[in-house]
Amino acid sequence: MAQKIIRIGSSIGITIPRKSADELGLVVGDSVECSVNKENKSILIEPSVLVDTETIEWARTFIERYRPALKALAKK
């Protein structure tokens, strides 16, 4: 489906058709990753996975606390 490039402030953008957004499970406010392929002049848009700093800190604490047990499990 063809989409026009539109001006958004001093930037440019395109809209995502409702059907495409629904198929990807995207809603207003979601973050997406955009990758450019210069060889075939294409843009890949996919949902991004955001992890907050609290979750990252919790995971680090968990790993440090249970490192010996995790290493033992990895050997099994």
N, C-alpha and C positions, 0 to 999 in steps of 0.2 A: 504494500500500500504506500502510496506517495504521500509525503508530508512536506509542508513548506517550512522553511527556516523563518523564524520570527524574531523581532527585536525585543529583548527584555532588559530595559535600562540601557547600559552601555555594552551588554553582552548579546549573544544570539542564542537561540535554542529551538527545539522542536517539541511538539506535543506527542505524548504517547497515546495511541488510540485506546479507548476503554477496553476493547476485546483483548488487546495485547497486555494491558496492565492486569486485567483479570486473570489471564492465563499464567502470568508470572506471580500473581498474588501481591501485586504492588498497590499501595494506597497512598493518598496524599500524606506527605511528611516522611515517607520512607527514604532511605539513602540508597543510591545506586553507584556502582563502579562503571566507569566508561573507559574502554580500551580502544585505541586507534591502531588499525592495521594499514600502514602507508602503502604496502605492496598492492593490496586489492582495494584500497580506498574505502574501507568499511569501518564502522564504529560498532563495538559490542557493548551493549548495556545489560548489566545483570545486577540483581539485588546484592547489596553489600551486607556483610555480617558485622555488626558493631558490638563490641564488648566493652563494657564500662570499666573504669579503673578499679572500682570496688571488687568486681568479679576477678580481675587479674590479680589483685592483691590477695584475695581469698585463695585462689589457686596456688600462688607462690607459698603462702603460709601452710597450706595443706601438704604440698610436696615436701617442704622442709620438715614438717612434723612427722610425716610418714615415709620419708625417704628409704629407711632400711626395709620396711615392709614392702614398698613398691619395688625395690631392687630384688627382693626375694621372690616376689610374684613374677617379675619379668624373667627369672631363670627357669620357672616351671613350664 
